[in-house]
Amino acid sequence: MKFATLIVLGAIAAASAAYAQPGGGQGGNPEMRAAREAAMQACAADAKTLCDGKTGRDAMMCMQENMSKASKPCQDAMAKLPQRRPPQG
């Protein structure tokens, strides 16, 4: 069960890493990294409860679809993640 939770948290981190900068940007600035870390910590229990067994993109989509069921701290932390910009083109 811990492994599935880590997968969901990894999906949150990976999905939030590719936003707000041209070309994605893996590290991001300190504020972005702090927001990702806060979301991972705040949503660990929710991810296990709401999206257990899901991995990668499915896990991230599951968390987004179930955000209304997530705890208030998780909702707040996810709301602070910068939104991904549409591709420039």
Beta strands, then each sheet from edge to edge (+ up, - down):
end
